[in-house]
Amino acid sequence: MGPLARRVQELFDSGFDADDMRAYLDGFTVDCEVDALGVRLEGRSQFESLLKVFRAAFSDNKHTLVASVEEGACVAVELVWTATHTGPLTLGGQTIEATGRSLEWTVCEWDWFADGQIARSHIYADQAALLTQLKGEAR
């Protein structure tokens, strides 16, 4: 694992997964651009709004980096995210009430760094796989 992938894992470990959103967001530039779940978010405050949706819906979050590729200031990482659905999840105008189900979701992201922070991030995740698990259907 290279230094950028290590930094991404550290941000999850000490920030998002530790329920310290400020520590996680401090790893991103103030004017960061994030493409996630089909939405373009500009700046930390817009990104924080999306993160709050997931923090409210899921507890005991854990992101485990399973693969990475680095070149220059760019890193691509594959992460396995495990969590429990303990609160309402509202996306796209629809709400899924807490199911209490545990989930395991593979997420890939490309991150471009500038001065030690993530300036741009593209997050790819299979939303159908997430919904299938929340509904209790076989994967």
C-alpha positions, 0 to 999 in steps of 0.5 A: 500500500502506497502513501496515498492509499494509506492516507485514505485508510487513515481518514476512514479509520480516524475520521468517518469510522470513528464518528469524527466527521471533522477529522474526515473532512479535514482530509479534503480541500475546502473547495473539493469536488466529489462525484458520488452516487450520481451527484456532483458535490462542490465543496466540503459543506455539500459533501458533508451533507451527503456524509451526514445521511450515511452517518445517520443511517448506519452505525459501527462503520468500518472501511477496509482497504483491499486494493489500491493503485497509485500514480503521481497524486492520484490513487484508486482504492477498493474498500469493503464497507461494513455497517449496521442499518440503525437509522433512516436512509434517505436518498433520492427522495425515498426513505428506508427506515432502519432495518437493523441489518448488517451489510457489506458493500464494496466501494471504489474511489479515485482520489486526486490529492493536492498539498496532502488533501483530497481535492477531487474524489469519484466514488463508485458504489453498487446502489442496487447491492446496498438496497438488496441487502437492506431489503434482506434479499440474497446477494 
